Amino acid sequence: MKAVLRTLIFVAGLHLVLGVSVPSFNAQSDRGAITGTVTDGTGAVLVGVSLTAVDVATGIESKTTSTQSGTYTILLLSAGTYQVTAELAKFRTHVYDKVSVQVN
């Protein structure tokens, strides 16, 4: 029962905030990023979550891990559609499809 509750809290609280975080410095960039904070259902941050973004068109993977503050950034992504997977021991793996990365 505890494992099911943890899974539900993890899935309900996982947040992805999408956007371009590469500064332009008066020039256009062909790269973007996926950034966010991983939290549980109570709002507590989750540390050490493994996040993998896979470019749907090319299959290229980019990985990172959430920090002590629960935040993460996957940098230098080409424009396109990604599948983002979040994994943490004792929690069910969660997959986000159709995550769009746009660039300037």
Buried (B, 14 or more C-beta within 10 A) or exposed (E): EEEEEBBBBBBEBBEBEBEBBBEEEEEEEEBBBBBBBBBBBEEEBBBEBBBBBBBEEEEEEBEBEBBEEBBBEBEEBBBBEBBBBBBBEEBBEBEBEEBEBEBE
